[in-house]
């Protein structure tokens, strides 16, 4: 398959460059949502059709690995590649202490395969072939993953790592800076694709074509800044400028301790369709009524981000995430109605919402409806540090339970996405990073849990604690 046969209706020039690159070692820093992984799926298929050995792909989790192999299968069909259907095998993930699924497409003409795994260094150590690591800054053990992949490269196979940034202290950023400093002596090929670069290459034209929209570059960038959480987040995640400092607010060890076997009542609502919350929440409401204390959080959004409403209940001194509603592109009045109905069904429950920006009116309406003793609108801009500090303390004290099931891993990554940095004043600042599992959430679920914990842990009324 030649470069000319790579259809421009699917790929932009920087994607074609990635697909056809013959470099053995590549570090690709890139903006979020520019189609890098989509291009790498095409690269995996193209090179297997050319008989260039096996390809081993590792994603942040099992679901993302399955999505990658699904894209590979689509390209097999588009380009009439003789390849098997996707087969699944079990592999052991020592870091997660569980069995996971690996996915494979076999190309019989050259007896080669594409194999996709979750973030599992041991899985690729037992294999041979070209390696691709997707979003390494979000992997739980990036250094171990890089070491495992490097072992494959020692046997002459190519290695490509592509990711957006997540602070200056990551393995990826430190490596790319070291190699950049070497100049022509570096053995790595360094590639950068910022969002403006992708737009110049035709990304926005492609988005407008597919969506039927007619966004200008100025509007698109302004919307992106709002969606990722502000200018600093935009510079890191879209302009490839990692933040100067950062540390995990809630470390993986505390999230792992919180994981428990139980069923979470969860629902996502897209748009303004009708939703019978009483029917959906009937059993959840009974469970909440049996708790010693119940608290609701409400991170408010309408278009770009998620509106998240966690429902937490405490028994025996330990909180548990018992219900989670998320909404996207839903009118505020319809959001308020759902929260109000569930809170009224659970006497004594308290709630708190982010009243800054878009959330001001809907939080005021909920306070009017429920009373100041039950619901408070919080100024998130001034209280973020207190909310974050209390949430971290609850997790470090092992006083919170999360569902362990894999379909809820986006909650775990959302909590882990909150970062901290120390200010010259000595205070700690909290900020958000992208969720690699749930593209709609930018720690929205995590901060909603923080709001619920903040008001739930208070003995005084919500209206008093937010004064």
N, C-alpha and C positions, 0 to 999 in steps of 0.2 A: 504494500500500500504506500504510495508516494504522498508527498506533502500536498500535491495538487488535488489528490482525491479526498483530502480531508475537507468536508463540506463547510463552506463559510456560513451557511445558515445555522449551523450548530456551534461554531467556534469563532472566537475573536483572535486577532493576531498574537496576543501574548499567550493565549491557550495553545495555538498551533506551535508556537516556539517550545512550550513545555512538552507537548506531545512528541515532537520530532527531535528533541535535544539528545545528543549522543554523549554528553558529559557523564562521567562515572559518578561524581560526587556533586550534589546540588543542594544548596540551602536557598529556599524560596520564601522570603518574607513578603507577606501579601495582606491586602485589606480583606476584611470579612466580606462574604457574599459576592465574590467576583468570579466564581465558577472554577476555582483552581482544582477542587476535587473532581468535578465533572470532567475536566480536561485530563486529569490523571487516570480516570477510568478508561478514557479513549486510548491513552498511551499504553495502559496495561493490555488492552485488546490488540492494538496495532502490533506491539512487539511480540506478542504470543503468535500472531498470525505469521510473523516473520521468523518464528522458530528460535527466539532469543531467550530460551530457558524459562524457568518458572518465575512467577511474580508473587511476592508475599506482601500483603497490605495489612496495616494495622491502624485501626480507628480508635476513637476514645472509648466507645462501648460497642456492645454486640449489635444494637439496633442500627448504628451508623455504619458498621461493617456490612450489614445486610443491605443497606441502601446503596453502598458503593458497588457491591457485587450485582445488585439489580441494574445499576447504570451500565456496568460492563455487559450484562446480558442483552440490554437494549442495543448496544453498539454492535454486538455480535450479529443481531438480526438485521440491523440497518446495513451493515457491510457484508452480509452473507458469509459470515465466518462459520466454518465447520466446527461447532463446539457443542459440548454437552449441555443439558439443563443444569441448573444449580443443584449441587449435592451438599448435604450437611453431615458433619461429623462432630463428635464431642471432643473437647479438649479441656484439660484441667488448668484453671487459673490459680496459681499458688498465692498470688497477692490478694485475690478476692476470696480464696478458699471455697471455690465452687466450680461446678462443671459449666462450660459454656459451649456455644455452637460456633464452629468454623464453617465457612462457606467456600465452595470450590466450583470452578468451571474448567473443564478439561478440553484441550484442543488435540484431537487424535492424530492429525496430520504430522505434527512435530512431537507428539507425546509430551506436551507441556501444559501447565495449569496456572490459573490465577487463584490464589488462596487468600481469603480475607478473614482477619481475626479481630477480636476486641483488643484493648490495651493489655497485652500479655507477652512480656519479653521471652518467657520460656517457650511459647508456641513457635516463634520464628527461629529460636536457637536450634530446634530440632529439624529445621528445613534448610534447603539451599535454594538460592535464587536472588533475583533483583528485589529490593525492598523499597517500599514507600511508606512513610510515616505521616499521617494526616493530623494536623493540629497538635503537635507534640507539646506545646505549652499547656495544654489542658489534660495531658496524660497524667496519671497518678504517679508514675515512676519514670519521668522523662530521661533521666540519666541512665537507668537500667535499659530502657528501650533503645536509646542511642547506642549503648555498648553492644547490645544483642544484634542490632542492625549492622554495626561496624564489623562484627565478626563475619557477616555475609559478604561485605565489601572486600574483606581480606582475600576472599577466594575469587576475586575478579568480577563480582557482580556490581551493577550500579546501585546507588543509594540516593534517594531523593527525599528531603524533608521539607514540608511546606506548612506554614502556620501564620496566623496573626500573632501579634505580640501580647505579652502579659507581664510587663515589668522588665526592668533592666537586669534582674538577677537570675533569669531563667537560663537553663543550659543553652537554649537556642540563641538567645541574644548574646550571651557571653561568647559562644562559638563564632557567631557571625561577625562580631566585632573583632575578635582575634584574627580571623581569616581576612577580614577587610584590611586590617593593619599590615598584613604580610604583603599585600599588593600582588604582584605577578608571581611571587613565591608560593602563594596559597595553592593547595591541591583541590580546593573546592571552587565550584562555579557559584557565584552569588547572584541571585535574581531578586528584583524588587518590583512589586506591582501595587501601587497605591490606588485608592479609589479614583482620584482625578486622572491618573494614568489610564485606568480601565475605562473611564467615561470617554476620554479622548480616543481610545481604541474602538469605541462603539457600544459600550455596555448600556448606557442609558437609551440609546436608539433601540437596542434589542429589548430592553425592559418595556419601553413604550409600545413597541411592536407586539409583544406577547400579551401585555396587559390591556392594550387599547387606550392607555392613558396618553397624555401629551405634556409630561412634566418638563420644565426647563431644568437646566443644570443647577441654577441657583436654588430652585424649589427642592430639587432632589437632595442636594447637599444639606439644605436647611432641615428637611425632614429627617435625614439620616442623623444629623447631630442631635436632634430631639429624641430620636428613637434609641440611640446608643447611650444616652444619659449625659449629654453635654459636650463642650468643646474638648476637654481633656481626654475623655473616653474616645471621641472621634479621632483625635490626633494619634492615639495609641492603636486603635483597632482599624482605622481606615487610612492613616497617613504613615504607618510603620514607624512611629516615634514612641518607643516604650517609655513608660513612666519612670521617673528617676528612682523611686523607692516603692516598696510594696511587700506586704507579707499577708499570708492567709489569716483572715480574722478567725474563722472556725476551721481548724485543721482537720485533715482527713481522719486522724485517729479519734477525734471526738464525734465526728459524723458516723464513723463505723460503730462506735460504742452505742450510738443512739438507734441503730438499725434493729428492728424487732419484727418478728413474724406476726402480722395481723392484716386484716383487710381494711384498706382506706376507702372511704366513700369519696369518690372523685368524679367531677363532671366539668367538661369544657363546653362553653356556649359560644358559638360563632355567629355574630350578627344579631339581629333583632327578632329572631323567631320566638314564638311562644315557648314557655318553659314552665311546667307544673312542678314548682319547687317542693310543694308539700308532699307530693307522691314520691319524688326522688329522695327526699330527706326523711321519710317517715321513720325508718329504723335508726338512722343517724340521730334524729331528735330524741328518741328514747334513750339512746346511748349517752347523749350529752346531758340529758336530765338526771342521769344516775351519777354524774361526776360531782366532785366536791366544788369545783369552780370551772366556769366555761368562759372563754374569751374568743372574740372574733377580731381579725385584722382585715384591713381594706387598703390595698395599694391601688390607687385610682389611675386608670388609663382609659382611652377610648379607641385610638387607632393603632399607633405603632407598637406600643407595649401591651402587656397583659394587665387586665384588672384581676387581682388575685384576692381571694377571700378564704384564708385558712380558718378552720374551726378547731380550737384546741381545748381539751378537757384535762383537768388534773384530778388524779386519784392517788391517795397515799403519798402525796408530796411530789409526784412525778407527772409532768405534762406529756400528753400524746397528741400528735396531729391526727385528728379523727375524721375530719372532712376537709375537702379542698375544692372550691369553685374557681374556675378561671374563665374570663370573658374577654372577647376581642371584637372590636368594632361594634360595641353594643351601647345604645343610648344610656345616658346616666340615669334617667328616670327608671328604666327597666332594671338597671343594676341595683339602684336603691331599693326598689320594691322587693327584690329577692332577699337582700340582706335583712330588711325590716321584717319580712315574714318569718324567717328562720329565727331571728332574735326574739320575736314575740312568742314563738313556740317554745322557747327555752327560758323560762322565768329566772331572773337573777343573773343571766349572762351579761357580759360587758363587751364593749367593742371600741376600736379606735381606727381612724382612717387618716390618710395623708391629705391635709386640707390645703397644701400649697398648690399654686397653679390651678390646673383644671379641677382639682378635687375640692376647692373651696365651697362651691355651692352645694354639691351633693353631700358633703360632710355636714354642712350647716343644716340641711334638710333632715338628715338622719338624727342629728342632735335634737332638733325640734320634735321629731316624731317619737324618739325613744326617751328623751329627757337627758339632761346633763349628767345624771347619776349613772347612765347606762352606756352612752356613746359620746366619744370626744373626738373632735377634729384636732389633729396635732400639726404644729408647724414643723414639718420634717427638716427644713433647712436649719433650724436652730436646735432641734432635739435629736438629730441623727446620731451624734456621738453617744448620747445617753441611751438611746434605743439599741444601738449596736453593742455597747458595752454590756448592757443587761443580757442581751441575747447570747453573747459569747460566754458570759458567766454561767448561764443556765446549761449550756452545752458542756462546758468544762467541768461542771459539777455533776454531769451525767444525769440531769433531771429532765431530759426530753427524749421522747421516742418517735422514731420515724419508720415508715414501712420499708422493709428490706427488699420487696419485690422489684424486679428489674424494670417493670413498666413505670416505676416511680423514680428512676435514677436521675431524671431531670431536676427533681427536688434537691437531691444530694448535691448535684453540680451547682445549682443555684445558690445554695448556702455557702459552698466552697468558693463561689465566685466573688464574694465580698472580700475586699482587700483593705489593709490599713497602711498608713504611713505616719511617721512621727514628724510633727511640725516643730519649728524652732522654739515655739513657746512651751514645748513639752507635751502638748496635747496630742491625742491620736485622732487622725482623720480617717473616716471610712469612705470607700468608694467602690463602684461596681465594675465588674468585667463581664464579658459576653458569656452566655451559657451555651456550651458546644452541643448540648443535647436538645434544648428547647430554644429555637432561634427567636421566638417571640418574647422570651423573658430575658431581662437584663437585671437579674437578681430581684425581680418583682415579687416572686413567690417568697423569697428569703426575707425581704423587708416587710412583707405583710405578716409573716410569722413573727418578726421582731416587734411589730406594732401590737400583735395579739399578746405576746409575752410581756411587753411593757405595761400594758393596762391590766393584764391578768395577774401580774405579780404585785401590783399596787393594792394596798389595803384601803386607800381612800378612793373617792369617786373619780371617774375619768375626767370630769370637768375641772377637778382640783389639781390633778397631777400634771395637767398640761398648761397651767397658768404661767 
